[in-house]
Amino acid sequence: QVQLVESGGGLVQPGGSLRLSCVASGDVFFVGWYRQAPGKERELIATINAWHRKSYIDDVKDRFAVSRDDAKRTTYLQMNVLKPEDAAVYYCRESNTWGRGTQVTVSS
């Protein structure tokens, strides 16, 4: 079973940027990026498939960009113009496999 490991989270000021990475232990096909804020449901925010077709929720589509480097077995989530409401634990998922998440904090 493939394992996923996220990284790249941290503390950033509003308006700032972060790039999250999701490294897989094997080949992946369809990767989803999710986030979960305290007290809220985990939500799907972006996806990318093996043909690099992408999708986003409306809240992030003009600010976030998902990409992948299959040679590195890595999927990225570039997050720009971050807002306090973007603060959450961010997860990647492929099929039934989840990473452990990486914390993103947006605060001045």
Buried (B, 14 or more C-beta within 10 A) or exposed (E): EBEBBBEBBEEBEEEBEBEBBBBBEEEBEEBBBBBBBEEEEBEBBBBBBEEEEBEBEEEBEEBBBBEBEEEEBBBBBBBBEBBEEBBBBBBBBBEEBBBEBBEBBBEE
